[in-house]
Amino acid sequence: MEHHTPVRGSGRRRVRSDALANQERVLAAAMTAVLREGRQVPMRTIAAAAGVGIGTLYRRYPNREALLEALTLRAFRLVLECAENAENLNEPGLATLSSFLDCVISHADQLILPLHGGPIPVEAETLAARSTVHQALQRILDRGWRDGTIRADVTTRDIIVLTALLAQQRPDNRGSDQAPRRLKAFFLDGLAPPAR
C-alpha cells in the first residue's frame, strides 16, 4: 500500500493569505467608518462594511479597543513607510522632511493616530511601531541639522505635531490636500535656518 505524505504548508499558506486579505478588508472598513462616524461607530456597522459577520469581527478583535489599537498600529506603519521612503531619496534634510510630509498628507484619509483623536497605544507592538517612527523622524532631523537645512532648535516633537496638523482629516476638506500642502510650505520656511 502506497503512503503519500501531504505537502506541508501549501494549504496553510493560502488560508493565511486569505486571512490577511480579510483582516486588511476589515481594517480598511473600520478606518473609514471611524473617520466618518467617530470612535463609537457600532461594531455591526464595521462588520457589514467589511462584508464579514459580527462573530468574525469579534473573534479577531474582541472589543472596540482592540480594533482601534489595530487601526493605530496600521497608521504608524503607514507613517513609518513614508519616513523610510523619504530617507531613501538621499536629499538634504529639509527636502527629506518635505517628501515625508507630502506622503503623510496623501494618506491622511487612512490615519487614526493619538493626535487625531485615536487611542493612546498600549500594546507592545504598537508602542514599538510608534518608537520606530520617532527614530526615523529623528534621523531626518539629524540630517537637516548636519547639512544646515533645518534649524538646530527643531525637535522630533515639533515634527510630530506638525505632521498631525497637516494630516488631520477635516470634514469640510475631504479629498483635497491643497490646503495642507500650502500650510506645509509655510511651516517648512519656518523650520529652515534664517538666511545670513
Backbone as ProteinMPNN parsed JSONL, in Angstrom:
{"seq_chain_A": "MEHHTPVRGSGRRRVRSDALANQERVLAAAMTAVLREGRQVPMRTIAAAAGVGIGTLYRRYPNREALLEALTLRAFRLVLECAENAENLNEPGLATLSSFLDCVISHADQLILPLHGGPIPVEAETLAARSTVHQALQRILDRGWRDGTIRADVTTRDIIVLTALLAQQRPDNRGSDQAPRRLKAFFLDGLAPPAR", "coords_chain_A": {"N_chain_A": [[0.844, -1.178, 0.0], [0.615, 2.146, -0.939], [1.937, 5.063, 0.542], [1.173, 8.403, 0.846], [2.76, 11.351, 1.569], [1.443, 14.288, 2.849], [1.771, 17.48, 1.34], [3.324, 19.899, 3.124], [2.168, 22.981, 4.411], [1.238, 24.178, 1.989], [-1.609, 24.438, 1.691], [-2.051, 25.8, 4.049], [-0.676, 28.172, 3.62], [-2.295, 29.44, 1.699], [-4.627, 29.793, 3.173], [-3.634, 31.482, 5.158], [-2.967, 33.696, 3.605], [-5.518, 34.394, 2.638], [-6.692, 35.012, 5.084], [-5.174, 37.237, 5.858], [-5.851, 39.041, 3.83], [-8.561, 39.286, 4.37], [-8.397, 40.383, 6.942], [-7.196, 42.852, 6.334], [-9.223, 43.987, 4.804], [-11.21, 44.265, 6.741], [-9.922, 46.086, 8.479], [-9.617, 48.293, 6.773], [-12.301, 48.939, 6.267], [-13.093, 49.507, 8.883], [-11.452, 51.693, 9.483], [-12.415, 53.636, 7.67], [-15.051, 53.85, 8.6], [-14.645, 54.734, 11.259], [-13.361, 57.197, 10.833], [-15.427, 58.503, 9.568], [-17.67, 58.333, 11.326], [-16.739, 58.471, 13.902], [-15.123, 57.32, 16.982], [-16.958, 55.76, 18.335], [-18.426, 54.275, 16.574], [-20.726, 51.721, 15.688], [-19.842, 48.285, 16.102], [-21.161, 46.464, 14.522], [-21.759, 47.961, 12.246], [-19.219, 48.261, 11.16], [-18.549, 45.571, 10.645], [-20.5, 44.941, 8.714], [-19.767, 46.734, 6.662], [-17.297, 45.678, 6.001], [-18.024, 43.295, 5.011], [-18.189, 40.987, 6.54], [-19.236, 38.677, 9.093], [-20.549, 39.612, 12.317], [-19.594, 37.992, 14.333], [-17.191, 37.033, 13.261], [-15.748, 39.395, 13.221], [-15.569, 39.963, 15.988], [-14.127, 37.733, 16.812], [-11.588, 38.229, 15.855], [-11.07, 40.801, 16.833], [-11.649, 41.348, 19.953], [-12.9, 43.44, 21.279], [-13.871, 46.918, 21.044], [-11.663, 48.517, 21.707], [-9.478, 46.897, 21.064], [-9.738, 46.759, 18.294], [-9.431, 49.479, 17.591], [-6.825, 49.84, 18.458], [-5.502, 48.209, 16.627], [-5.987, 49.676, 14.315], [-4.521, 51.955, 14.891], [-1.934, 50.911, 15.0], [-1.694, 50.136, 12.316], [-1.765, 52.687, 11.144], [0.594, 53.871, 12.196], [2.454, 52.236, 10.927], [2.074, 52.959, 8.257], [2.91, 55.657, 8.358], [5.57, 55.266, 9.079], [6.497, 53.971, 6.799], [6.319, 56.105, 5.003], [8.285, 57.797, 6.118], [10.625, 56.235, 5.855], [10.744, 55.891, 3.065], [11.139, 58.559, 2.298], [13.605, 59.064, 3.516], [15.244, 57.389, 1.987], [15.54, 58.754, -0.368], [17.77, 60.282, -0.263], [18.113, 63.087, -0.042], [18.732, 66.56, 0.939], [18.167, 67.425, 4.434], [15.821, 69.12, 4.896], [14.425, 68.849, 2.493], [13.988, 66.11, 2.563], [12.306, 65.953, 4.771], [10.15, 67.383, 3.704], [9.324, 65.65, 1.638], [8.535, 63.471, 3.204], [6.363, 64.644, 4.623], [4.626, 65.236, 2.48], [3.948, 62.644, 1.68], [2.642, 61.659, 3.997], [0.491, 63.46, 4.138], [-0.851, 62.68, 1.826], [-1.867, 60.281, 2.666], [-3.711, 60.906, 4.564], [-6.39, 60.224, 4.852], [-6.307, 57.727, 5.889], [-5.342, 57.569, 8.386], [-5.434, 56.933, 11.75], [-4.586, 58.186, 14.547], [-3.072, 58.938, 17.768], [-2.854, 61.81, 18.112], [-4.827, 62.55, 16.436], [-7.134, 62.081, 17.678], [-7.351, 59.425, 18.063], [-6.861, 56.297, 19.887], [-4.645, 56.138, 22.754], [-1.721, 54.335, 22.381], [-1.311, 51.025, 23.726], [-0.481, 48.424, 23.464], [2.408, 46.317, 23.064], [3.45, 45.964, 20.443], [2.37, 48.117, 19.007], [3.383, 50.279, 20.448], [6.095, 49.865, 19.938], [6.125, 50.315, 17.171], [5.419, 53.023, 17.103], [7.656, 54.098, 18.4], [9.646, 53.453, 16.536], [8.876, 55.075, 14.412], [9.358, 57.59, 15.58], [12.135, 57.417, 15.834], [12.901, 57.348, 13.134], [12.062, 59.897, 12.32], [13.748, 61.407, 13.893], [16.193, 60.782, 12.697], [15.836, 62.047, 10.235], [15.717, 64.701, 11.089], [18.308, 64.891, 12.214], [19.828, 64.704, 9.883], [19.078, 67.074, 8.621], [20.039, 68.926, 10.493], [22.773, 68.424, 10.325], [23.347, 69.079, 7.633], [22.599, 71.681, 7.609], [20.091, 72.568, 6.783], [17.877, 72.532, 8.388], [16.709, 74.176, 11.253], [18.508, 74.248, 14.346], [17.071, 74.153, 16.681], [14.729, 72.772, 16.304], [12.602, 70.12, 17.199], [11.965, 66.55, 17.497], [9.406, 66.201, 18.511], [8.206, 68.591, 17.661], [8.049, 68.066, 14.921], [6.333, 65.863, 14.921], [3.941, 66.983, 15.898], [3.495, 68.894, 13.89], [3.169, 67.175, 11.686], [0.841, 65.798, 12.471], [-0.991, 67.921, 12.458], [-1.011, 68.668, 9.728], [-1.894, 66.343, 8.501], [-4.419, 65.962, 9.408], [-7.751, 64.908, 9.194], [-10.281, 66.789, 7.831], [-13.699, 67.507, 7.984], [-14.779, 69.311, 6.142], [-13.012, 69.271, 4.088], [-12.474, 66.927, 2.733], [-10.756, 64.727, 0.577], [-9.225, 66.67, -0.654], [-5.979, 67.904, -0.736], [-4.785, 70.327, -0.971], [-4.826, 72.614, 0.758], [-3.441, 71.603, 3.119], [-0.913, 71.141, 1.914], [-0.175, 73.676, 1.15], [-0.008, 74.929, 3.657], [2.063, 73.364, 4.615], [4.258, 74.286, 3.127], [4.556, 76.864, 4.205], [5.187, 76.218, 6.878], [7.591, 74.788, 6.535], [9.262, 76.779, 5.616], [9.578, 78.163, 7.985], [11.021, 76.325, 9.458], [13.507, 76.248, 8.37], [16.882, 77.418, 8.754], [17.52, 80.891, 9.548], [18.286, 83.129, 6.872], [21.591, 84.189, 6.27]], "CA_chain_A": [[0.0, 0.0, 0.0], [1.408, 3.375, -1.044], [1.606, 6.094, 1.525], [1.534, 9.734, 0.344], [2.937, 12.37, 2.603], [0.851, 15.543, 2.383], [2.673, 18.623, 1.204], [3.071, 20.789, 4.259], [2.213, 24.432, 4.243], [0.642, 24.762, 0.787], [-2.96, 24.879, 2.026], [-1.966, 26.768, 5.145], [-0.236, 29.45, 3.064], [-3.441, 30.084, 1.078], [-5.512, 30.217, 4.249], [-3.011, 32.632, 5.789], [-3.108, 34.8, 2.654], [-6.932, 34.78, 2.68], [-6.945, 35.637, 6.389], [-4.563, 38.566, 5.832], [-6.676, 39.89, 2.957], [-9.783, 39.514, 5.137], [-8.05, 41.304, 8.023], [-6.983, 44.185, 5.753], [-10.547, 44.484, 4.417], [-11.863, 44.681, 7.992], [-9.269, 47.302, 8.97], [-9.948, 49.391, 5.861], [-13.699, 49.308, 6.535], [-13.139, 50.107, 10.217], [-10.832, 53.01, 9.4], [-13.366, 54.52, 7.001], [-16.194, 54.066, 9.5], [-14.22, 55.534, 12.411], [-13.124, 58.571, 10.37], [-16.711, 59.087, 9.193], [-18.658, 58.374, 12.407], [-16.116, 58.602, 15.212], [-14.645, 56.103, 17.643], [-18.072, 54.974, 18.887], [-19.175, 53.625, 15.499], [-21.084, 50.354, 16.088], [-19.049, 47.19, 15.531], [-22.007, 45.883, 13.478], [-21.584, 48.788, 11.049], [-17.9, 47.915, 10.609], [-18.643, 44.213, 10.098], [-21.284, 44.999, 7.475], [-18.968, 47.427, 5.642], [-16.203, 44.783, 5.611], [-18.584, 42.086, 4.404], [-17.977, 39.824, 7.41], [-20.199, 38.582, 10.174], [-20.142, 40.241, 13.571], [-18.814, 36.985, 15.061], [-15.845, 37.049, 12.687], [-15.099, 40.625, 13.688], [-15.257, 39.831, 17.418], [-13.087, 36.716, 17.004], [-10.279, 38.857, 15.589], [-10.944, 41.978, 17.703], [-12.64, 41.024, 20.985], [-13.617, 44.629, 21.724], [-13.608, 48.131, 20.261], [-10.308, 48.987, 21.998], [-8.538, 46.072, 20.29], [-9.854, 47.18, 16.895], [-8.821, 50.805, 17.481], [-5.375, 49.638, 18.595], [-5.036, 47.679, 15.344], [-6.012, 50.794, 13.368], [-3.405, 52.828, 15.251], [-0.728, 50.215, 14.538], [-1.707, 50.265, 10.852], [-1.418, 54.081, 10.82], [2.021, 54.07, 12.469], [3.216, 51.543, 9.869], [1.999, 53.812, 7.061], [3.763, 56.825, 8.598], [6.942, 54.788, 9.025], [6.814, 53.748, 5.386], [6.561, 57.438, 4.43], [9.579, 58.288, 6.614], [11.711, 55.452, 5.266], [10.823, 56.238, 1.642], [11.735, 59.898, 2.199], [15.032, 58.924, 3.85], [15.945, 56.704, 0.894], [15.75, 59.662, -1.505], [19.093, 60.888, -0.07], [18.061, 64.53, -0.264], [19.026, 67.305, 2.162], [17.198, 67.189, 5.498], [14.543, 69.812, 4.732], [13.747, 68.212, 1.352], [13.559, 64.8, 3.051], [11.137, 66.22, 5.602], [9.075, 67.779, 2.796], [8.835, 64.416, 0.994], [7.816, 62.726, 4.235], [5.077, 65.3, 4.887], [3.767, 65.026, 1.304], [3.456, 61.263, 1.742], [1.67, 61.542, 5.09], [-0.707, 64.203, 3.717], [-1.58, 61.884, 0.829], [-2.5, 59.159, 3.369], [-4.473, 61.449, 5.699], [-7.68, 59.548, 4.985], [-6.071, 56.378, 6.4], [-4.592, 57.676, 9.638], [-6.098, 57.068, 13.048], [-3.441, 58.319, 15.444], [-3.434, 59.61, 19.025], [-3.056, 63.25, 17.94], [-6.03, 62.729, 15.62], [-8.277, 61.626, 18.468], [-7.31, 57.978, 18.202], [-6.499, 55.854, 21.233], [-3.24, 56.1, 23.164], [-1.313, 52.928, 22.242], [-0.967, 50.29, 24.945], [0.121, 47.128, 23.11], [3.857, 46.394, 22.818], [3.722, 46.092, 19.013], [2.027, 49.481, 18.609], [4.372, 51.151, 21.085], [7.349, 49.692, 19.198], [5.962, 50.994, 15.878], [5.49, 54.461, 17.372], [9.056, 54.406, 18.697], [10.395, 53.371, 15.282], [8.541, 56.307, 13.673], [10.092, 58.683, 16.232], [13.548, 57.269, 15.476], [13.059, 57.75, 11.728], [11.949, 61.358, 12.267], [14.984, 61.947, 14.47], [17.24, 60.666, 11.675], [15.601, 63.106, 9.257], [16.166, 65.937, 11.737], [19.773, 64.845, 12.291], [20.34, 65.012, 8.543], [18.873, 68.504, 8.407], [20.957, 69.675, 11.359], [24.142, 68.266, 9.786], [23.558, 69.801, 6.37], [22.263, 73.09, 7.805], [18.815, 72.961, 6.157], [16.851, 72.596, 9.436], [17.156, 74.88, 12.456], [19.005, 73.37, 15.404], [16.15, 74.075, 17.824], [13.546, 71.977, 15.94], [12.631, 68.82, 17.879], [11.119, 65.486, 16.948], [8.026, 66.505, 18.939], [7.709, 69.615, 16.743], [7.719, 67.416, 13.642], [5.16, 65.016, 15.155], [2.768, 67.866, 15.977], [3.306, 69.437, 12.542], [2.63, 66.098, 10.85], [-0.546, 65.561, 12.886], [-1.801, 69.053, 11.983], [-1.142, 68.649, 8.27], [-2.583, 65.123, 8.057], [-5.722, 65.89, 10.081], [-8.926, 64.865, 8.32], [-11.28, 67.819, 8.126], [-14.939, 67.154, 7.284], [-15.054, 70.233, 5.039], [-11.916, 69.271, 3.123], [-12.163, 65.556, 2.334], [-10.365, 64.526, -0.804], [-8.351, 67.727, -1.149], [-4.829, 68.141, 0.141], [-4.155, 71.585, -1.359], [-4.616, 73.458, 1.935], [-2.319, 71.102, 3.914], [0.365, 71.33, 1.214], [0.125, 75.112, 1.233], [0.468, 75.145, 5.02], [3.366, 72.701, 4.734], [5.275, 75.188, 2.58], [4.785, 77.923, 5.199], [5.867, 75.64, 8.031], [8.959, 74.44, 6.181], [10.026, 78.047, 5.595], [9.892, 78.478, 9.367], [11.972, 75.345, 10.01], [14.836, 76.497, 7.81], [17.631, 78.448, 9.493], [17.41, 82.203, 8.919], [19.344, 83.454, 5.909], [22.593, 85.095, 6.839]], "C_chain_A": [[0.885, 1.235, 0.0], [0.961, 4.39, -0.019], [2.08, 7.445, 0.98], [1.634, 10.695, 1.507], [2.338, 13.675, 2.094], [1.915, 16.637, 2.325], [2.328, 19.602, 2.308], [3.076, 22.237, 3.817], [1.482, 24.982, 3.041], [-0.779, 25.257, 1.051], [-2.963, 25.952, 3.09], [-1.581, 28.147, 4.615], [-1.415, 30.194, 2.433], [-4.413, 30.606, 2.125], [-4.947, 31.474, 4.906], [-3.155, 33.867, 4.896], [-4.548, 35.312, 2.644], [-7.25, 35.511, 3.976], [-6.367, 37.045, 6.431], [-5.376, 39.533, 4.971], [-7.979, 40.254, 3.671], [-9.527, 40.533, 6.25], [-7.863, 42.723, 7.474], [-8.315, 44.803, 5.326], [-11.301, 45.002, 5.639], [-11.256, 45.994, 8.477], [-9.586, 48.505, 8.077], [-11.378, 49.873, 6.102], [-13.815, 50.006, 7.888], [-12.574, 51.52, 10.19], [-11.791, 54.019, 8.769], [-14.53, 54.856, 7.922], [-15.821, 54.954, 10.676], [-13.989, 56.987, 11.992], [-14.442, 59.275, 10.041], [-17.616, 59.319, 10.404], [-18.066, 58.539, 13.8], [-15.809, 57.257, 15.847], [-15.763, 55.224, 18.182], [-18.915, 54.3, 17.808], [-19.489, 52.184, 15.913], [-20.241, 49.301, 15.371], [-19.84, 46.507, 14.405], [-21.864, 46.636, 12.157], [-20.262, 48.447, 10.366], [-17.943, 46.534, 9.966], [-19.387, 44.219, 8.767], [-20.481, 45.643, 6.344], [-17.841, 46.534, 5.128], [-16.711, 43.517, 4.938], [-18.303, 40.826, 5.216], [-19.058, 39.818, 8.485], [-19.657, 39.226, 11.439], [-19.299, 39.28, 14.412], [-17.366, 36.938, 14.58], [-15.071, 38.257, 13.185], [-14.673, 40.482, 15.153], [-14.216, 38.742, 17.698], [-11.703, 37.328, 16.826], [-10.023, 40.021, 16.54], [-12.013, 41.86, 18.784], [-13.412, 42.225, 21.527], [-13.192, 45.828, 20.871], [-12.165, 48.616, 20.458], [-9.276, 48.214, 21.194], [-8.563, 46.468, 18.818], [-9.192, 48.546, 16.689], [-7.302, 50.717, 17.605], [-4.792, 49.128, 17.279], [-5.007, 48.787, 14.285], [-4.848, 51.758, 13.632], [-2.086, 52.206, 14.798], [-0.603, 50.346, 13.022], [-1.275, 51.667, 10.435], [0.066, 54.35, 11.068], [2.873, 53.403, 11.391], [3.207, 52.348, 8.568], [2.924, 55.024, 7.198], [5.231, 56.423, 8.525], [7.379, 54.549, 7.584], [7.101, 55.08, 4.687], [7.934, 57.966, 4.841], [10.731, 57.548, 5.946], [11.859, 55.744, 3.774], [11.479, 57.604, 1.446], [13.236, 59.829, 2.49], [15.822, 58.34, 2.686], [16.171, 57.582, -0.323], [17.114, 60.339, -1.435], [19.13, 62.36, -0.453], [18.514, 65.243, 1.0], [17.872, 67.142, 3.161], [15.844, 67.836, 5.284], [13.747, 69.218, 3.571], [13.231, 66.828, 1.744], [12.295, 64.95, 3.897], [9.938, 66.592, 4.736], [8.469, 66.551, 2.11], [8.034, 63.571, 1.973], [6.429, 63.327, 4.462], [4.12, 65.141, 3.71], [3.135, 63.639, 1.338], [2.38, 61.12, 2.816], [0.376, 62.272, 4.733], [-1.53, 63.372, 2.737], [-2.274, 60.67, 1.449], [-3.387, 59.627, 4.519], [-5.798, 60.725, 5.914], [-7.532, 58.111, 5.496], [-5.431, 56.384, 7.787], [-5.5, 57.876, 10.846], [-4.97, 57.001, 14.07], [-3.852, 59.073, 16.703], [-3.673, 61.118, 18.874], [-4.215, 63.583, 17.007], [-7.272, 62.285, 16.38], [-8.355, 60.123, 18.603], [-6.858, 57.595, 19.594], [-5.0, 55.991, 21.495], [-2.803, 54.639, 23.086], [-0.955, 52.3, 23.59], [-0.263, 48.962, 24.634], [1.587, 47.31, 22.724], [4.167, 46.626, 21.339], [3.448, 47.518, 18.522], [3.016, 50.478, 19.2], [5.712, 51.066, 20.357], [7.267, 50.402, 17.842], [6.056, 52.5, 16.057], [6.941, 54.887, 17.625], [9.905, 54.393, 17.428], [10.113, 54.587, 14.404], [9.331, 57.473, 14.262], [11.573, 58.628, 15.882], [13.802, 57.706, 14.039], [12.981, 59.265, 11.591], [13.195, 62.017, 12.852], [16.132, 61.867, 13.462], [17.088, 61.75, 10.612], [16.054, 64.45, 9.831], [17.69, 65.997, 11.816], [20.398, 65.212, 10.95], [20.233, 66.512, 8.277], [19.785, 69.372, 9.256], [22.38, 69.629, 10.788], [24.353, 69.103, 8.529], [23.107, 71.264, 6.441], [20.949, 73.53, 7.177], [17.672, 73.053, 7.167], [17.459, 73.254, 10.672], [17.527, 73.895, 13.561], [18.027, 73.223, 16.561], [14.856, 73.321, 17.504], [13.686, 70.6, 16.586], [11.753, 67.809, 17.14], [9.658, 65.75, 17.298], [7.417, 67.58, 18.046], [7.244, 68.988, 15.429], [6.476, 66.545, 13.791], [3.892, 65.87, 15.188], [2.461, 68.453, 14.605], [2.661, 68.396, 11.628], [1.167, 65.846, 11.183], [-1.458, 66.682, 12.391], [-2.054, 68.965, 10.481], [-1.94, 67.45, 7.768], [-3.933, 64.938, 8.735], [-6.837, 65.861, 9.043], [-9.91, 65.94, 8.759], [-12.538, 67.515, 7.333], [-15.206, 68.044, 6.08], [-14.019, 70.154, 3.933], [-11.541, 67.862, 2.682], [-11.798, 65.508, 0.856], [-9.457, 65.606, -1.364], [-7.199, 67.921, -0.186], [-4.114, 69.429, -0.235], [-3.874, 72.469, -0.147], [-3.485, 72.919, 2.81], [-0.962, 71.308, 3.234], [0.789, 72.796, 1.227], [0.665, 75.458, 2.624], [1.848, 74.528, 5.222], [4.471, 73.623, 4.248], [5.595, 76.31, 3.567], [5.582, 77.394, 6.391], [7.332, 75.333, 7.719], [9.844, 75.682, 6.086], [10.455, 78.405, 7.01], [10.884, 77.532, 10.003], [13.386, 75.548, 9.498], [15.557, 77.547, 8.641], [17.483, 79.804, 8.793], [18.582, 82.46, 7.969], [20.317, 84.428, 6.537], [22.849, 86.235, 5.887]], "O_chain_A": [[1.789, 1.365, 0.825], [-0.229, 4.553, 0.251], [3.264, 7.609, 0.685], [0.715, 10.829, 2.315], [2.694, 14.126, 1.005], [2.824, 16.696, 3.153], [1.196, 20.072, 2.415], [3.87, 22.657, 2.974], [1.123, 26.159, 3.048], [-1.12, 26.378, 0.675], [-3.761, 26.889, 3.052], [-2.084, 29.166, 5.089], [-1.545, 31.408, 2.59], [-4.956, 31.704, 1.997], [-5.685, 32.42, 5.179], [-3.436, 34.96, 5.388], [-4.777, 36.522, 2.642], [-7.981, 36.502, 3.978], [-6.992, 37.953, 6.978], [-5.567, 40.693, 5.335], [-8.443, 41.391, 3.588], [-10.337, 41.432, 6.476], [-8.322, 43.688, 8.085], [-8.513, 46.009, 5.472], [-11.949, 46.047, 5.581], [-11.986, 46.915, 8.845], [-9.799, 49.61, 8.575], [-11.633, 51.077, 6.136], [-14.551, 50.983, 8.024], [-13.136, 52.435, 10.792], [-11.955, 55.128, 9.278], [-14.944, 56.012, 8.012], [-16.593, 55.835, 11.055], [-14.376, 57.907, 12.712], [-14.564, 60.488, 10.211], [-18.257, 60.365, 10.51], [-18.8, 58.725, 14.77], [-16.179, 56.203, 15.33], [-15.533, 54.048, 18.462], [-20.005, 53.805, 18.097], [-18.614, 51.494, 16.435], [-19.964, 49.421, 14.178], [-19.246, 46.025, 13.441], [-21.851, 46.031, 11.086], [-20.195, 48.356, 9.14], [-17.431, 46.347, 8.863], [-18.958, 43.58, 7.806], [-20.504, 45.166, 5.209], [-17.468, 46.617, 3.958], [-15.933, 42.756, 4.363], [-18.191, 39.733, 4.661], [-19.706, 40.833, 8.743], [-18.445, 39.366, 11.605], [-18.391, 39.71, 15.123], [-16.436, 36.82, 15.378], [-13.893, 38.159, 13.528], [-13.551, 40.838, 15.514], [-13.503, 38.809, 18.699], [-10.765, 36.993, 17.549], [-8.898, 40.212, 17.003], [-13.163, 42.232, 18.556], [-14.454, 42.059, 22.16], [-12.257, 45.736, 20.076], [-11.52, 49.067, 19.512], [-8.311, 48.793, 20.697], [-7.518, 46.508, 18.168], [-8.47, 48.741, 15.711], [-6.579, 51.445, 16.926], [-3.718, 49.561, 16.863], [-4.1, 48.826, 13.453], [-4.265, 52.306, 12.696], [-1.219, 52.903, 14.271], [0.478, 50.635, 12.509], [-0.508, 51.824, 9.485], [0.725, 54.984, 10.245], [3.9, 53.948, 10.988], [4.215, 52.41, 7.864], [3.638, 55.373, 6.257], [6.048, 57.158, 7.97], [8.5, 54.886, 7.202], [8.021, 55.171, 3.875], [8.663, 58.517, 4.016], [11.706, 58.168, 5.52], [12.979, 55.834, 3.271], [12.283, 57.782, 0.531], [14.04, 60.455, 1.798], [16.952, 58.758, 2.431], [16.917, 57.201, -1.225], [17.575, 60.908, -2.425], [20.066, 62.82, -1.107], [18.668, 64.602, 2.04], [16.757, 66.774, 2.79], [14.815, 67.185, 5.466], [12.525, 69.097, 3.657], [12.156, 66.419, 1.304], [11.343, 64.182, 3.759], [8.821, 66.155, 5.013], [7.248, 66.428, 2.014], [6.988, 63.023, 1.625], [5.434, 62.602, 4.49], [2.924, 64.932, 3.916], [1.947, 63.477, 1.061], [1.328, 60.529, 2.571], [-0.714, 61.764, 4.994], [-2.759, 63.358, 2.807], [-3.17, 60.09, 0.835], [-3.775, 58.82, 5.363], [-6.274, 60.627, 7.045], [-8.508, 57.362, 5.536], [-5.027, 55.34, 8.299], [-6.233, 58.861, 10.94], [-4.471, 55.928, 14.411], [-4.867, 59.769, 16.707], [-4.618, 61.644, 19.462], [-4.547, 64.752, 16.81], [-8.342, 62.132, 15.791], [-9.303, 59.595, 19.183], [-6.509, 58.46, 20.397], [-4.192, 55.964, 20.567], [-3.458, 53.779, 23.675], [-0.382, 52.946, 24.466], [0.473, 48.444, 25.473], [1.963, 48.322, 22.133], [5.062, 47.408, 21.017], [4.207, 48.058, 17.717], [3.436, 51.416, 18.523], [6.389, 52.079, 20.18], [8.239, 51.024, 17.412], [6.697, 53.182, 15.257], [7.39, 55.916, 17.12], [10.789, 55.235, 17.266], [11.013, 55.078, 13.723], [9.913, 58.262, 13.517], [12.2, 59.664, 15.658], [14.806, 58.361, 13.756], [13.747, 59.858, 10.832], [13.642, 63.057, 12.368], [16.951, 62.782, 13.383], [18.079, 62.308, 10.14], [16.698, 65.241, 9.14], [18.292, 67.03, 11.52], [21.384, 65.947, 10.898], [21.168, 67.136, 7.775], [20.252, 70.42, 8.81], [23.092, 70.633, 10.765], [25.386, 69.751, 8.367], [23.217, 72.0, 5.46], [20.701, 74.728, 7.044], [16.611, 73.591, 6.849], [18.574, 72.931, 11.081], [16.919, 72.832, 13.684], [18.132, 72.277, 17.342], [13.972, 73.24, 18.356], [14.752, 69.987, 16.532], [10.93, 68.158, 16.294], [8.773, 65.543, 16.468], [6.238, 67.498, 17.703], [6.188, 69.334, 14.898], [5.65, 66.493, 12.88], [2.886, 65.516, 14.573], [1.301, 68.506, 14.197], [1.724, 68.701, 10.89], [0.342, 65.698, 10.282], [-2.578, 66.419, 11.953], [-3.178, 69.164, 10.021], [-2.59, 67.529, 6.726], [-4.528, 63.864, 8.643], [-6.867, 66.684, 8.127], [-10.318, 65.988, 9.919], [-12.46, 67.287, 6.125], [-15.795, 67.593, 5.098], [-14.117, 70.878, 2.942], [-10.397, 67.627, 2.293], [-12.428, 66.144, 0.011], [-8.958, 65.452, -2.479], [-7.396, 68.081, 1.019], [-2.956, 69.618, 0.137], [-2.78, 73.021, -0.037], [-2.627, 73.701, 3.22], [0.026, 71.613, 3.901], [1.978, 73.106, 1.306], [1.655, 76.178, 2.76], [2.697, 75.093, 5.912], [5.515, 73.73, 4.892], [6.759, 76.669, 3.749], [6.526, 78.034, 6.855], [8.212, 75.587, 8.542], [11.025, 75.643, 6.433], [11.565, 78.894, 7.219], [11.529, 77.888, 10.988], [14.35, 75.084, 10.107], [14.927, 78.461, 9.174], [17.336, 79.854, 7.572], [19.716, 82.059, 8.234], [19.928, 85.363, 7.237], [23.662, 87.112, 6.178]]}, "name": "protein", "num_of_chains": 1, "seq": "MEHHTPVRGSGRRRVRSDALANQERVLAAAMTAVLREGRQVPMRTIAAAAGVGIGTLYRRYPNREALLEALTLRAFRLVLECAENAENLNEPGLATLSSFLDCVISHADQLILPLHGGPIPVEAETLAARSTVHQALQRILDRGWRDGTIRADVTTRDIIVLTALLAQQRPDNRGSDQAPRRLKAFFLDGLAPPAR"}
